[in-house]
């Protein structure tokens, strides 16, 4: 019997996204492999999504990411409008065997509230679970709604009620990991790179300060709020500073960006991103938060670039210290490790990625979780 899964990617970005887009990239990586395994996929996203699927659901013609950090009263209806259409679709049809939800907070709350007549739900947790304590601390999805994490470290920090609904974790993957061990070596430059959306948790200001203090070239690649290119941010003027990520960039990061030793190049994607990361001496992750998943980490390994990071969140699960990267306990130690990054073997990084982080491996793991959720068989994490 064919399994039909409604994949709820949300209303924020198209799938695949135009450059940055963590959750949407995960969905774009997972769905083709699920379909190769015989899963029929109904995608709930936005109209501009181009990912090949069996059916689509959309309320908005294009992604609403530009509105995401506006005041709540201006944006509170976006996710609700999207979820309302998902609920209508589930009420209209009886062929959906499972909903795989990726929409923070409102997706979980809405689907849990649908009651026992709705299909089973697997809700993937992509974020910091210290948020939304009233929701996560009081979750009751019965036997129908289950959750999974994207790392063991993420779930270990979850409230008790959330862990009781857990069926385990699935590490993120990247298409770059496929045959990464057969990819020719790329000549390394002197630069380091920080790949990801610029915000306090990712610590781009710490990395930029280290670059100026230690004296190494650093490239910051990622959007600032909704602005993907330096010229777009410059054209936005002072009004852009209402966005907290923009304010963080101007106040904490920009003073170190000199266009020479430290550069911000905006969002990079495709071959441009691959060339930038593959030629880097190392990828830098000066984290201030407990990183839950680490897509940029597995991309870096797949491209043969070792990872230098503070040992927070999922990083110790993804990195073999001394082999595929180096983990530090604080900013000072991280600066010292930069000097030894060149001793790590790029080929070892690619071999690790090819073994652990392929889309096929992630998809197979999710098919196993779909079966467990549908059968109501769960193995909660041990509670502290």
N, C-alpha and C positions, 0 to 999 in steps of 0.2 A: 504494500500500500504506500502511495506517495505521501510524504509529509508536507503539509502546507504551513509555512511560518509567516506571520505578519511581522516584518522587521520595521520597528518604529524608530527611525533615525531623528525625527524631530524637525522643527521648522526653521532652524537657524542658518544652515548652509546646505548647498546642493551636495549630492553624492555622485561621484567624488567631488570634493571641494576645490575651489580655485586657489590652490596653494595651501595655506594653513587650514587646519580643520581636524582636530584630534579624533573626536568620535566619528565624524563622517568618513575619515580615512580608515578607521577600524571597520566600519560597515562596508566600505568599498573593497576592502581586502577580504573580508569574510564571505560576502555573498557569492562571488563567483565559485569559490571552493565548495560552499554548501550546495550550489546547483550542480556542480560536478558529482556530488555525492547523491544526487537525486532529490534534493529538497526543492520544493516549489516555493518561491519567495514573492510575497506581496510587500512592496516597499512603501512605507508612509514617510514622505519627505516633502520636498517642494517641487514645483513644476519644472524647474531648470535642471533637475537631476538627470544625468545621462547614463547611469549605471544600468546595464541590461538586467532586467528582472522579468517575472511572469506577469505581474500587475502592479499598478501604481495608485497611490492615494495622495492627494495634495490639496491644501486649502490656499496656500500662498504661491504665486507664480515664481517667486525667487526667495532666496534666503533672507532672513530677518536679523542677521547678526549685527547689522548696523544699529539696531534698536536695543541690543541686549543690555547695555549699561545705562540706558536712560532711566529717569525716575520711575519707580514701580507703577505709579498710576498711569503712566503713558505706555507701558509695555506689558502689563499684567494679563492682557487678553490674548497674547500671541500663542503661548503654549496651550492655553485653554481652548482656543479655537481649533488648533491642530488636534488636540486630544479628543475634542467633541466629535470631530469627523472620524477619528479612529473608532470611537465607541459606536457611532452610528453604523459604521461599516461592520463591526463585529455583531451588532444586533441584526443587521440586514442579511447576513450570510451564516451558514453553518459548516463551512468547509475549512475554516481555520483551525488547525490542530494545536497551535501554540503561538503566543505573542512573545517576541524577543524585543524587549523595550530598552531604549538607551537614553530616555529623556529624564534629566535630573529632577527629582522630587515630585513634580506634578504627574509624570508618567506613572511612577510607582503608586502614588496616592490615588489617582483616578482608576487605574486598573485593579487595585486592591478593593476599591469601593464598588466595583461592578457586581460583586457577589458571585454565588456558586454557579450561575448559569453561563458565565463567561468562560472562554477557553483558559487553559493553564497559561501561566505567565512566567518567563524568566527575565528578570530585570538586572541588567549589567550595571554595576557601580563603577563609574569612571573617575570619581572625584574624591575629595577629602571627606571622610565620613564623620569628621567632627562637626560638620555643618548639619543643620536641620535636626537638632537633638530631639525636638518634640515629635517629629515624624518618625525618625529612625528608632528612637527609644520606645515608641509605642506601636510599632508596626504589627498588624495582625492580618496576614494574608491567608490565614487558614491553611488548607492543604493545596491550594490552587496557585498561590503566588510565591515564587522563590527568587532568590537573588544569587548572583555570583560576583566575586571580585576580580580585579585584574592583577592582583598579587596577593600572596599570603600576608604580607606586612599590612596591606590595606585592611583586610578583614580582621586582623588581630586588633586593630584600633576601633573596630565597629562597636556600637552599643549592643548589649546582650540580645535584644529583640531581633536585631538585624542578623546577628550571627546564628540565631536559632532558625532563621529562614534560609541560611546559606547552603548551597550545594557545592561550594568550593571556589577555586579561582582558576582563571585561564590567562596565562601571560599573553601579551600583545604580540603581534607578528608584523612582518613586512614582506611584500613581494621581492624586495631586494635580497632577502635571505635565500631565495631559490637559487641553488647552484653557486652560492657565494664563495664556496670553497674552490670553485673552478675559475673564478674571476681573476684575470691578470692583475698583478700588483700595479698600483698607481704611484708615480713619483711623488714623494712628500715635500711640501713646502715648509716654511717656518711658522705659518699661522696656526692658531687655535680657533675653534668656532663654537659659539653657543647658538644652538638651533632651537627656536620655540618662541611662543608669544611672550612679549616683553612685559613682565609684571614682577612685583616684589618676591613672590614665591620662587620664581626661577632664578633670581639673584643676578641678573645681568649687571647691576651696579657693582656687586662684589667682584664679578669677573673683570669688569672694565678697570676697577681700581687695582686689581692684581696685575693686569697687563701693564698699567702705567708704573706700578711699583717694581715689579720683577723685570719688566722690559721685554715683553713678547708681543708680536702682532696678534690682534684679536678681531674676529669678524662676528658681529651680532646679526643674526639672520632670523627675522620673524616680524610679525605685525606689531604695531603699537595701537592698541584699541582696534578700531575698524580701519585703520590706515595701513595699507600694505606697502607703500613706497614713501621714501623720504619727501618727495615732491608733493605727494598728496597731503601729508601731515603739515608741511609748510604752508600749503595753500589754504588749509582749514582755519588758520589764524588762532586768535586767543580763545574763541568759542570751544575749540577742541579740548581745552584744559578742563572742561567739566567732566570729561571722562577720566576716571581714576588712574587707568593705565597710562594715559597721555601725560597726566600730571606727574606720575612717578617717573616717566621717561625724562621729561624736561628738568625735574628737580634733582633726580638721583643718578641718572645715566648720562644724559647729554653733556654735563660738565667734563666727562672723561673722553667723549667722542671727539677726536681731533681730525678725523678723516685720514689719518696716517697710521699711527700705532693702533688706534681703536676706531673701527668703522661700523656704522649701521647701514646695512644694504637693503633692509626691508624684507618682505616675504620672498623666498626663493622656492622653486618647485622643479620637479622633473630633472632633466640632465644638468641644469644649472646648480640645483641643490646637490646632486650626486657628485659633481665635480668639486664643488666647494668642500664637502665633507671628506670625500676620498683623498683629497690632496692635503688635508689638514694633518698637522702633527698629532693632534688629539682633539676630541670633543670635550668641552668643559661644562660641568653641571654644578655650579656653586649654589646648591639648593638651600632655601630657607624653610621649606615645607616638606612634609612627608609625601614624596612623589608616589602616586598610586600605581601608575602603569609604565611610563617611560618609553613611548613610541620612538622618540628621537634617539634613545639609547640603543635600541635594537637596530635602528637604521644605521647608526654610526658603526656598530660592530659589523653589520652586513657589508659595509663599504670599506672594511679593513682599517678603521680608525679607532684606536684605543680611547677609552673613556676615563676622564679624570673627574671625580665627583666627591661631594660630601656624602657620607654613608647614611643617607636618610631614606625612609620609605622602602621602595622596591629595589633600590640600587644594589644592596648586597645580594639579592636574589638573581639579578641579571648579570652582574660583573664578577668574574673570578679575579680577586685581587692579586696583582703581580703577574697575571697572564693575559687577561683581556682589558685590564684597566687598573686604576689605582684609586683607592678610597681613603678619604681623609676625615678626620673628626672635626676640623674647624678650618677657618679661612687661612690661617697662617700655615698650617700643614699642607693645605691645598696648593698654596704658592710654592712650597718646597718641592711638591711632587711634579709640578710643571717641568722642572729642570731634568727629570728622569724619564719623561714620557717617551722619548725617542728610543729607549731600551726595549720597549714592548714590541712584539712581533705582529704586524698587521695580518699575516696569514692565520695566526691563531684566532684572531677576532672573527675572520670570515668563516673559519671552520666551526666555531661555536655557534654562529648565527645559522649556518646551514643545518646544523643538527637540532637546534632548539626553537627557532623563531620563524619557521615557514608558515604561510597561510594554510597549507594543507594540514599541518599539525594543529593549528588553532581550530580549524573547522571540524576536524575529527573529534576534538575535545568537546566542542559545543554540541555536536550531534549526540555524544554520550550524555551530556547534561540535559538536553531536550528529552531524551528517553527517561531519565531519572525524574525529571519534573512531571512528565506526563503520567508516569507510574506512581507518583507520590512518594518515591523512595528518596529520602534525604539523609545525609550524614552531616549534622551540624558540627561546626568547629568546637573543640573542647573549650568550655567556658572557664575563665579565670576564677 
